[in-house]
Amino acid sequence: GINAEYGAGLVQIGYHFEGGYCWASAIPGHHISKTWDTIDNIIDCIGLAFPVIPITLSCVISIHKIIASRKVKTKLTARRMSTNTMRRGSMANRKSSQRATLTIILVTLLYIISNIPLFINYVLYTLTLLYYEYPVPFYESGAMFFYSWNVTAILSTGLNASANPIVYITRF
């Protein structure tokens, strides 16, 4: 690939033609090389994992709302049978709210499922840099070396972005 040095000769910027990606790393031979790669990959893992926390939290809250509303619905149905004072408007609002909540759950699960492969790839890469010599052992195969980043970073997230409008259109 083409390599250029920036930052007082400590950082190397490059492009990998076969894999189709750019990278920045410390120039081998300097003491910061392994530390740079480790910190960079840990930051990448955190950056990828952090959005999952509020998204998962919203999914759990949505699931809780559905379960709670079903319990309320069961109680109201029992009361309605005895008093028959249930309003149609509140029933429609409840159904609409449940439908929106279920849509949130579907989109959240789709997001998490589509980003798991990229997160695992970052973790494997960080473990490889910490305990082994790259590309051994996880990236030895040609498929893993050349395609793992393209599939996990581009294809998985692209499929997620493409599936979200389909979920919204079919849900509403």
Secondary structure, DSSP 8 states (H G I E B T S, - for coil): -EEEEETTTTEEEEEETTTTEEEEEE-TTSTHHHHHHHHHHHHHHHHHHTTHHHHHHHHHHHHHHHHHHHHHHHHHHHHHHHH----HHHHHHHHHHHHHHHHHHHHHHHHHHHHHHHHHHHHHHHHHHHHS-TTTTTT-SHHHHHHHHIIIIIIHHHHHHHHHHHHHHHH-
